[in-house]
Amino acid sequence: MRIGLGFDSHRLIAGRPLYLGGIGIPHPKGLLGHSDGDAVIHALIDACLGAAGEGDIGQLFPDTDPATAGVRSTILLQDVVGRLRKKGFRLGHADVVVAAETPKLGPHFEAMKDALCPLLGLRRDGLGLKAKTHEGLGDIGHGRAIACWAIVSLVKIPPRKK
């Protein structure tokens, strides 16, 4: 088994939709990023890549690549999970903490699981989601940014019997 830790953060800006955990969330601001800015998925990608001994999301999908401009992060996650499978790994578990003052994320966790579990190849009880505020501290606490931490375990897929 291998363990990987990922982190991502983005500023909130007006005029963009807010995507977190693979779903759109009603909010007057969205996350600034080259892709859709989904910090939950970006942290999960970095955790997966780290556990596999690879680089990070910026190396795999650089923000200078016009092909990934505005792309939904679910597409990037599908690519990464496919790469893991080619290396002989599957996810065993994932756990995510999102730091955001607003919006309240708890009501969206079931929809996030609906979106993420099939992409990750996990049962619903294999994905933990938690939200924390920053108690009014810093950019996150003032509602100007969202940050996310993710940890995953990868399990080696046994070779097929012939």
C-alpha positions in Angstrom: 0.0 0.0 0.0 1.1 3.6 -0.7 -0.1 6.8 0.8 -0.2 10.2 -0.9 -1.0 13.7 0.4 -2.3 16.5 -1.7 -3.1 20.2 -1.2 -4.6 22.9 -3.4 -6.0 26.4 -2.9 -7.5 29.0 -5.2 -8.8 32.6 -4.9 -12.5 33.2 -5.2 -13.5 35.7 -7.9 -16.8 37.0 -9.3 -17.9 35.9 -12.7 -16.9 32.2 -12.5 -19.0 29.2 -11.6 -17.9 27.4 -8.4 -16.9 23.8 -8.8 -15.9 21.7 -5.9 -15.8 17.9 -5.7 -16.9 17.5 -9.3 -20.2 19.4 -8.9 -21.3 23.0 -9.5 -22.3 24.8 -6.3 -24.5 27.9 -6.3 -22.3 30.8 -5.1 -21.7 34.4 -6.4 -18.0 33.6 -6.9 -15.9 30.8 -8.4 -12.4 29.6 -8.0 -9.7 31.2 -10.2 -7.7 28.7 -12.1 -6.5 27.5 -15.5 -9.0 24.7 -15.4 -12.3 25.0 -13.5 -10.3 25.5 -10.3 -11.9 22.5 -8.4 -9.6 22.5 -5.4 -11.0 19.2 -4.1 -10.2 17.4 -7.3 -6.8 19.1 -7.6 -5.8 18.0 -4.1 -7.0 14.5 -4.9 -4.9 14.4 -8.1 -1.8 15.5 -6.2 -2.4 12.9 -3.5 -2.8 10.2 -6.2 0.3 11.3 -8.1 2.3 11.5 -4.9 1.3 8.0 -3.8 2.3 6.7 -7.2 5.7 8.4 -7.0 4.9 10.8 -9.8 5.1 14.6 -9.9 2.2 17.0 -9.3 -0.8 18.3 -11.2 1.2 21.3 -12.5 3.8 19.0 -14.1 1.1 16.7 -15.7 -1.3 19.5 -16.7 0.7 22.7 -16.9 -1.2 26.0 -16.8 0.5 26.9 -20.1 -1.3 24.2 -22.0 -4.2 25.7 -24.0 -5.8 22.2 -24.2 -6.6 22.3 -20.5 -7.8 25.9 -20.3 -11.2 25.8 -18.6 -11.4 22.0 -18.6 -13.5 20.4 -16.0 -11.2 18.8 -13.4 -13.3 15.6 -13.5 -11.6 15.0 -16.9 -8.2 15.4 -15.4 -9.0 13.1 -12.5 -10.2 10.4 -15.0 -6.9 10.7 -16.7 -4.9 10.3 -13.5 -6.9 7.3 -12.3 -6.3 5.7 -15.7 -2.6 6.3 -15.3 -2.7 4.7 -11.8 -4.4 1.6 -13.2 -1.7 1.3 -15.9 0.9 1.4 -13.2 -1.0 -1.5 -11.4 -2.7 0.6 -8.7 -6.3 1.3 -7.5 -7.4 3.6 -4.8 -8.2 2.0 -1.5 -9.5 5.1 0.3 -9.6 8.9 0.0 -10.1 11.5 2.7 -10.6 15.2 2.0 -10.8 18.4 4.2 -12.0 21.6 2.6 -11.4 25.0 4.3 -14.0 27.5 3.2 -15.9 30.2 5.1 -18.7 30.2 2.5 -20.6 28.5 1.0 -21.6 25.8 3.5 -20.4 22.6 2.0 -22.0 19.9 4.2 -25.3 19.9 2.2 -23.3 19.2 -1.0 -21.3 16.2 0.2 -23.7 13.5 -1.0 -23.7 15.0 -4.5 -19.9 15.2 -4.3 -19.7 11.5 -3.5 -22.1 10.8 -6.4 -19.7 12.6 -8.7 -16.3 11.5 -7.2 -16.8 7.8 -6.1 -17.3 6.5 -9.7 -14.3 8.4 -10.9 -12.1 7.2 -8.1 -13.4 3.6 -8.2 -14.5 3.8 -4.6 -17.6 2.9 -2.7 -19.2 5.7 -0.8 -17.7 4.6 2.5 -14.3 4.8 0.9 -14.4 8.6 0.5 -14.4 10.9 3.5 -15.4 14.6 3.1 -15.1 17.2 5.8 -15.5 21.0 5.7 -13.9 23.5 8.1 -14.0 27.2 8.4 -10.9 29.4 9.0 -12.7 31.2 11.9 -12.3 34.6 10.1 -8.6 34.3 9.7 -6.7 35.1 6.5 -8.0 35.0 2.9 -10.0 31.8 3.6 -11.5 33.2 6.7 -12.5 36.4 4.9 -14.2 34.5 2.1 -11.5 35.3 -0.5 -10.1 31.8 -1.0 -10.8 28.1 -0.6 -8.1 25.5 0.3 -8.3 21.7 0.3 -6.2 18.8 1.7 -6.5 15.2 0.5 -5.0 11.9 1.5 -5.3 8.7 -0.5 -4.2 5.1 -0.2 -3.2 3.2 -3.3 -3.3 -0.6 -3.4 -1.4 -2.7 -5.8 -3.7 -4.6 -8.2 -2.8 -8.3 -8.1 -1.8 -9.7 -11.5 -4.5 -11.6 -13.4 -4.3 -15.4 -13.2 -3.9 -17.0 -16.6 
